[in-house]
Amino acid sequence: MKSFTAFVEWDPETNLYTGLVPGIPGAHSQGATLDELHGNLQEVLELCLEELQGIELPQFVGVQQINVSI
């Protein structure tokens, strides 16, 4: 079993949670609840990984906080 990190945001226009797994093409989804989003992301990630079998995947390194003056 392998773990992946997903970025999750709340979209106020659609009232849905959206998520994506960085570095995995096509690994994104949405859901009305965090549990629904988790299940949807798990399903789409499994499908994407089947398509990418044999290809070396990027490794998640971390996140950086960026400050800007606005």
MOPAC internal coordinates of N, CA, C and O (Angstrom, degrees):
PM7 1SCF
backbone

  N    0.0000 0     0.00 0     0.00 0    0    0    0
  C    1.4570 1     0.00 0     0.00 0    1    0    0
  C    1.5215 1   108.49 1     0.00 0    2    1    0
  O    1.2310 1   120.71 1   -40.38 1    3    2    1
  N    1.3062 1   116.24 1   139.62 1    3    2    1
  C    1.4573 1   122.68 1   179.60 1    5    3    2
  C    1.5259 1   109.15 1  -124.50 1    6    5    3
  O    1.2310 1   120.54 1   -37.66 1    7    6    5
  N    1.3157 1   116.57 1   142.34 1    7    6    5
  C    1.4640 1   121.77 1   179.33 1    9    7    6
  C    1.5178 1   110.60 1  -103.01 1   10    9    7
  O    1.2310 1   120.80 1   -34.98 1   11   10    9
  N    1.3133 1   116.08 1   145.02 1   11   10    9
  C    1.4536 1   123.01 1   177.68 1   13   11   10
  C    1.5247 1   108.54 1  -128.18 1   14   13   11
  O    1.2310 1   120.79 1   -26.20 1   15   14   13
  N    1.3077 1   116.09 1   153.80 1   15   14   13
  C    1.4585 1   122.42 1   177.16 1   17   15   14
  C    1.5188 1   109.02 1  -100.03 1   18   17   15
  O    1.2310 1   120.85 1   -45.85 1   19   18   17
  N    1.3206 1   115.98 1   134.15 1   19   18   17
  C    1.4691 1   121.15 1   177.49 1   21   19   18
  C    1.5222 1   109.37 1  -115.61 1   22   21   19
  O    1.2310 1   120.74 1   -38.71 1   23   22   21
  N    1.3167 1   116.19 1   141.29 1   23   22   21
  C    1.4585 1   122.15 1   171.46 1   25   23   22
  C    1.5226 1   107.31 1   -90.49 1   26   25   23
  O    1.2310 1   120.50 1   -50.14 1   27   26   25
  N    1.3203 1   116.65 1   129.86 1   27   26   25
  C    1.4667 1   121.56 1  -176.64 1   29   27   26
  C    1.5212 1   108.97 1  -122.84 1   30   29   27
  O    1.2310 1   121.14 1   -45.58 1   31   30   29
  N    1.3260 1   115.43 1   134.42 1   31   30   29
  C    1.4633 1   122.25 1   177.01 1   33   31   30
  C    1.5260 1   109.02 1  -133.43 1   34   33   31
  O    1.2310 1   120.99 1   -23.90 1   35   34   33
  N    1.3193 1   115.71 1   156.10 1   35   34   33
  C    1.4600 1   122.37 1   172.78 1   37   35   34
  C    1.5193 1   107.42 1  -100.33 1   38   37   35
  O    1.2310 1   119.95 1   -51.60 1   39   38   37
  N    1.3294 1   117.71 1   128.40 1   39   38   37
  C    1.4601 1   122.33 1   179.22 1   41   39   38
  C    1.5228 1   108.54 1  -104.03 1   42   41   39
  O    1.2310 1   119.97 1   -73.99 1   43   42   41
  N    1.3428 1   117.67 1   106.01 1   43   42   41
  C    1.4665 1   120.26 1  -177.65 1   45   43   42
  C    1.5320 1   113.68 1   -67.17 1   46   45   43
  O    1.2310 1   120.06 1   157.58 1   47   46   45
  N    1.3304 1   117.48 1   -22.42 1   47   46   45
  C    1.4683 1   119.65 1   179.31 1   49   47   46
  C    1.5196 1   112.11 1   -71.39 1   50   49   47
  O    1.2310 1   120.55 1   142.25 1   51   50   49
  N    1.3243 1   116.56 1   -37.75 1   51   50   49
  C    1.4680 1   120.38 1  -178.46 1   53   51   50
  C    1.5190 1   112.84 1  -103.30 1   54   53   51
  O    1.2310 1   120.56 1   170.85 1   55   54   53
  N    1.3330 1   116.54 1    -9.15 1   55   54   53
  C    1.4718 1   122.17 1  -174.65 1   57   55   54
  C    1.5271 1   111.77 1    56.99 1   58   57   55
  O    1.2310 1   121.47 1  -139.46 1   59   58   57
  N    1.3390 1   114.80 1    40.54 1   59   58   57
  C    1.4591 1   121.09 1   179.37 1   61   59   58
  C    1.5181 1   109.91 1  -129.91 1   62   61   59
  O    1.2310 1   121.28 1   -28.99 1   63   62   61
  N    1.3214 1   115.16 1   151.01 1   63   62   61
  C    1.4605 1   120.55 1   168.28 1   65   63   62
  C    1.5222 1   107.37 1   -82.73 1   66   65   63
  O    1.2310 1   120.82 1   -41.72 1   67   66   65
  N    1.3228 1   116.04 1   138.28 1   67   66   65
  C    1.4557 1   120.57 1   175.33 1   69   67   66
  C    1.5185 1   107.92 1  -120.15 1   70   69   67
  O    1.2310 1   120.94 1   -33.13 1   71   70   69
  N    1.3078 1   115.80 1   146.87 1   71   70   69
  C    1.4575 1   119.65 1  -179.99 1   73   71   70
  C    1.5025 1   111.42 1  -145.24 1   74   73   71
  O    1.2310 1   121.33 1   -27.86 1   75   74   73
  N    1.3354 1   115.06 1   152.14 1   75   74   73
  C    1.4553 1   120.30 1   175.84 1   77   75   74
  C    1.5195 1   108.72 1  -145.64 1   78   77   75
  O    1.2310 1   121.69 1   -29.69 1   79   78   77
  N    1.3160 1   114.37 1   150.31 1   79   78   77
  C    1.4564 1   121.67 1   176.16 1   81   79   78
  C    1.5212 1   106.31 1  -104.05 1   82   81   79
  O    1.2310 1   119.99 1   -70.42 1   83   82   81
  N    1.3467 1   117.63 1   109.58 1   83   82   81
  C    1.4637 1   119.84 1  -176.09 1   85   83   82
  C    1.5226 1   111.51 1   -62.98 1   86   85   83
  O    1.2310 1   121.48 1   -38.72 1   87   86   85
  N    1.3231 1   114.78 1   141.28 1   87   86   85
  C    1.4463 1   121.31 1   176.73 1   89   87   86
  C    1.5133 1   115.33 1    87.12 1   90   89   87
  O    1.2310 1   119.99 1   172.34 1   91   90   89
  N    1.3313 1   117.63 1    -7.66 1   91   90   89
  C    1.4597 1   121.26 1   179.45 1   93   91   90
  C    1.5330 1   107.80 1  -113.35 1   94   93   91
  O    1.2310 1   119.74 1   -76.11 1   95   94   93
  N    1.3255 1   118.11 1   103.89 1   95   94   93
  C    1.4627 1   120.46 1  -178.40 1   97   95   94
  C    1.5301 1   111.88 1   -56.75 1   98   97   95
  O    1.2310 1   121.05 1   -50.66 1   99   98   97
  N    1.3280 1   115.59 1   129.34 1   99   98   97
  C    1.4587 1   121.52 1   177.39 1  101   99   98
  C    1.5133 1   114.90 1    86.35 1  102  101   99
  O    1.2310 1   119.71 1   175.03 1  103  102  101
  N    1.3351 1   118.16 1    -4.97 1  103  102  101
  C    1.4665 1   120.79 1  -177.00 1  105  103  102
  C    1.5237 1   110.56 1   -87.09 1  106  105  103
  O    1.2310 1   121.14 1  -101.59 1  107  106  105
  N    1.3252 1   115.43 1    78.41 1  107  106  105
  C    1.4575 1   121.91 1   177.77 1  109  107  106
  C    1.5244 1   108.02 1  -148.48 1  110  109  107
  O    1.2310 1   121.11 1   -27.58 1  111  110  109
  N    1.3321 1   115.49 1   152.42 1  111  110  109
  C    1.4608 1   119.72 1  -179.50 1  113  111  110
  C    1.5167 1   109.07 1  -162.29 1  114  113  111
  O    1.2310 1   121.42 1     5.52 1  115  114  113
  N    1.3264 1   114.90 1  -174.48 1  115  114  113
  C    1.4646 1   121.42 1   177.53 1  117  115  114
  C    1.5135 1   109.07 1  -146.86 1  118  117  115
  O    1.2310 1   121.15 1   -15.61 1  119  118  117
  N    1.3332 1   115.40 1   164.39 1  119  118  117
  C    1.4620 1   119.95 1   178.17 1  121  119  118
  C    1.5140 1   110.48 1  -164.18 1  122  121  119
  O    1.2310 1   120.85 1   -24.26 1  123  122  121
  N    1.3265 1   115.99 1   155.74 1  123  122  121
  C    1.4623 1   121.51 1  -179.42 1  125  123  122
  C    1.5249 1   111.53 1   -74.36 1  126  125  123
  O    1.2310 1   120.31 1   155.01 1  127  126  125
  N    1.3375 1   117.01 1   -24.99 1  127  126  125
  C    1.4585 1   122.44 1   177.45 1  129  127  126
  C    1.5239 1   108.49 1  -129.70 1  130  129  127
  O    1.2310 1   120.88 1   -15.81 1  131  130  129
  N    1.3230 1   115.92 1   164.19 1  131  130  129
  C    1.4645 1   118.91 1   176.96 1  133  131  130
  C    1.5244 1   111.16 1   -64.66 1  134  133  131
  O    1.2310 1   119.92 1   144.40 1  135  134  133
  N    1.3275 1   117.76 1   -35.60 1  135  134  133
  C    1.4616 1   120.84 1   177.51 1  137  135  134
  C    1.5262 1   110.97 1   -64.82 1  138  137  135
  O    1.2310 1   120.51 1   137.53 1  139  138  137
  N    1.3243 1   116.64 1   -42.47 1  139  138  137
  C    1.4703 1   120.42 1   178.53 1  141  139  138
  C    1.5287 1   109.83 1   -64.58 1  142  141  139
  O    1.2310 1   120.34 1   136.37 1  143  142  141
  N    1.3287 1   116.96 1   -43.63 1  143  142  141
  C    1.4565 1   120.74 1   178.38 1  145  143  142
  C    1.5274 1   110.24 1   -60.35 1  146  145  143
  O    1.2310 1   120.10 1   135.95 1  147  146  145
  N    1.3251 1   117.41 1   -44.05 1  147  146  145
  C    1.4647 1   121.44 1  -179.93 1  149  147  146
  C    1.5327 1   110.55 1   -57.83 1  150  149  147
  O    1.2310 1   120.51 1   132.19 1  151  150  149
  N    1.3213 1   116.63 1   -47.81 1  151  150  149
  C    1.4633 1   120.77 1   178.97 1  153  151  150
  C    1.5137 1   112.40 1   -62.51 1  154  153  151
  O    1.2310 1   120.77 1   137.65 1  155  154  153
  N    1.3321 1   116.13 1   -42.35 1  155  154  153
  C    1.4667 1   120.39 1   179.19 1  157  155  154
  C    1.5272 1   111.53 1   -64.77 1  158  157  155
  O    1.2310 1   120.63 1   138.07 1  159  158  157
  N    1.3469 1   116.39 1   -41.93 1  159  158  157
  C    1.4528 1   119.68 1   178.69 1  161  159  158
  C    1.5267 1   111.61 1   -66.00 1  162  161  159
  O    1.2310 1   120.79 1   141.06 1  163  162  161
  N    1.3136 1   116.10 1   -38.94 1  163  162  161
  C    1.4658 1   119.68 1   178.91 1  165  163  162
  C    1.5299 1   110.25 1   -61.90 1  166  165  163
  O    1.2310 1   121.04 1   135.44 1  167  166  165
  N    1.3250 1   115.62 1   -44.56 1  167  166  165
  C    1.4724 1   120.39 1  -179.58 1  169  167  166
  C    1.5295 1   111.28 1   -63.77 1  170  169  167
  O    1.2310 1   120.17 1   132.21 1  171  170  169
  N    1.3296 1   117.29 1   -47.79 1  171  170  169
  C    1.4613 1   119.86 1  -177.47 1  173  171  170
  C    1.5282 1   110.89 1   -68.95 1  174  173  171
  O    1.2310 1   120.19 1   145.67 1  175  174  173
  N    1.3320 1   117.25 1   -34.33 1  175  174  173
  C    1.4557 1   120.27 1   178.57 1  177  175  174
  C    1.5247 1   110.93 1   -65.09 1  178  177  175
  O    1.2310 1   120.31 1   138.63 1  179  178  177
  N    1.3212 1   117.02 1   -41.37 1  179  178  177
  C    1.4646 1   120.70 1   177.34 1  181  179  178
  C    1.5262 1   110.72 1   -60.71 1  182  181  179
  O    1.2310 1   120.37 1   137.58 1  183  182  181
  N    1.3336 1   116.90 1   -42.42 1  183  182  181
  C    1.4689 1   120.63 1   178.44 1  185  183  182
  C    1.5269 1   111.46 1   -65.03 1  186  185  183
  O    1.2310 1   120.53 1   136.72 1  187  186  185
  N    1.3235 1   116.58 1   -43.28 1  187  186  185
  C    1.4691 1   120.37 1   179.85 1  189  187  186
  C    1.5242 1   110.75 1   -63.50 1  190  189  187
  O    1.2310 1   120.30 1   138.37 1  191  190  189
  N    1.3215 1   117.03 1   -41.63 1  191  190  189
  C    1.4600 1   120.12 1  -178.46 1  193  191  190
  C    1.5256 1   111.73 1   -67.07 1  194  193  191
  O    1.2310 1   120.27 1   147.45 1  195  194  193
  N    1.3220 1   117.10 1   -32.55 1  195  194  193
  C    1.4678 1   119.92 1   174.28 1  197  195  194
  C    1.5246 1   110.00 1   -60.59 1  198  197  195
  O    1.2310 1   120.71 1   136.65 1  199  198  197
  N    1.3367 1   116.24 1   -43.35 1  199  198  197
  C    1.4656 1   121.37 1  -179.54 1  201  199  198
  C    1.5276 1   111.77 1   -67.93 1  202  201  199
  O    1.2310 1   120.26 1   150.08 1  203  202  201
  N    1.3323 1   117.11 1   -29.92 1  203  202  201
  C    1.4578 1   121.46 1  -175.01 1  205  203  202
  C    1.5275 1   113.05 1   -97.24 1  206  205  203
  O    1.2310 1   119.90 1  -168.10 1  207  206  205
  N    1.3268 1   117.80 1    11.90 1  207  206  205
  C    1.4604 1   120.77 1  -178.58 1  209  207  206
  C    1.5229 1   110.58 1   -54.40 1  210  209  207
  O    1.2310 1   121.13 1   -45.62 1  211  210  209
  N    1.3354 1   115.45 1   134.38 1  211  210  209
  C    1.4579 1   120.77 1   178.70 1  213  211  210
  C    1.5147 1   114.22 1    87.19 1  214  213  211
  O    1.2310 1   120.20 1   173.15 1  215  214  213
  N    1.3205 1   117.23 1    -6.85 1  215  214  213
  C    1.4638 1   121.74 1   179.14 1  217  215  214
  C    1.5302 1   107.92 1  -100.47 1  218  217  215
  O    1.2310 1   120.53 1   -47.34 1  219  218  217
  N    1.3259 1   116.59 1   132.66 1  219  218  217
  C    1.4647 1   119.81 1   178.48 1  221  219  218
  C    1.5312 1   109.63 1   -69.04 1  222  221  219
  O    1.2310 1   120.91 1   -54.14 1  223  222  221
  N    1.3181 1   115.86 1   125.86 1  223  222  221
  C    1.4621 1   121.18 1  -176.77 1  225  223  222
  C    1.5264 1   110.84 1   -90.70 1  226  225  223
  O    1.2310 1   120.25 1   -29.87 1  227  226  225
  N    1.3314 1   117.12 1   150.13 1  227  226  225
  C    1.4621 1   119.97 1   174.97 1  229  227  226
  C    1.5300 1   109.93 1   -63.45 1  230  229  227
  O    1.2310 1   120.59 1   -27.41 1  231  230  229
  N    1.3263 1   116.48 1   152.59 1  231  230  229
  C    1.4560 1   120.96 1   177.12 1  233  231  230
  C    1.5166 1   109.51 1  -104.33 1  234  233  231
  O    1.2310 1   120.74 1   -48.63 1  235  234  233
  N    1.3333 1   116.20 1   131.37 1  235  234  233
  C    1.4574 1   121.31 1   176.83 1  237  235  234
  C    1.5257 1   108.38 1   -67.86 1  238  237  235
  O    1.2310 1   120.53 1   -51.63 1  239  238  237
  N    1.3171 1   116.59 1   128.37 1  239  238  237
  C    1.4543 1   121.77 1  -178.75 1  241  239  238
  C    1.5210 1   110.74 1  -102.10 1  242  241  239
  O    1.2310 1   119.75 1   135.58 1  243  242  241
  N    1.2968 1   118.07 1   -44.42 1  243  242  241
  C    1.4503 1   120.99 1  -178.49 1  245  243  242
  C    1.5135 1   111.30 1   160.05 1  246  245  243
  O    1.2310 1   121.20 1    11.16 1  247  246  245
  N    1.3034 1   115.30 1  -168.84 1  247  246  245
  C    1.4567 1   121.14 1   178.13 1  249  247  246
  C    1.5271 1   108.66 1  -124.21 1  250  249  247
  O    1.2310 1   120.72 1   -21.43 1  251  250  249
  N    1.2980 1   116.23 1   158.57 1  251  250  249
  C    1.4629 1   121.67 1   177.05 1  253  251  250
  C    1.5215 1   108.54 1  -126.48 1  254  253  251
  O    1.2310 1   121.33 1   -38.06 1  255  254  253
  N    1.3178 1   115.05 1   141.94 1  255  254  253
  C    1.4614 1   121.27 1   174.18 1  257  255  254
  C    1.5126 1   107.67 1   -89.78 1  258  257  255
  O    1.2310 1   119.66 1   -54.82 1  259  258  257
  N    1.3178 1   118.25 1   125.18 1  259  258  257
  C    1.4616 1   123.74 1  -178.98 1  261  259  258
  C    1.5201 1   108.40 1  -114.91 1  262  261  259
  O    1.2310 1   119.98 1   -55.69 1  263  262  261
  N    1.3131 1   117.65 1   124.31 1  263  262  261
  C    1.4636 1   122.60 1   178.73 1  265  263  262
  C    1.5162 1   109.60 1  -100.89 1  266  265  263
  O    1.2310 1   120.52 1   -44.17 1  267  266  265
  N    1.3204 1   116.61 1   135.83 1  267  266  265
  C    1.4600 1   121.90 1   175.95 1  269  267  266
  C    1.5169 1   109.46 1  -133.32 1  270  269  267
  O    1.2310 1   120.69 1   -28.69 1  271  270  269
  N    1.2900 1   116.28 1   151.31 1  271  270  269
  C    1.4655 1   121.64 1   176.05 1  273  271  270
  C    1.5094 1   108.73 1   -93.38 1  274  273  271
  O    1.2310 1   120.01 1   -60.85 1  275  274  273
  N    1.3221 1   117.59 1   119.15 1  275  274  273
  C    1.4620 1   120.34 1   178.11 1  277  275  274
  C    1.4927 1   109.96 1  -127.86 1  278  277  275
  O    1.2310 1   120.10 1   180.00 1  279  278  277

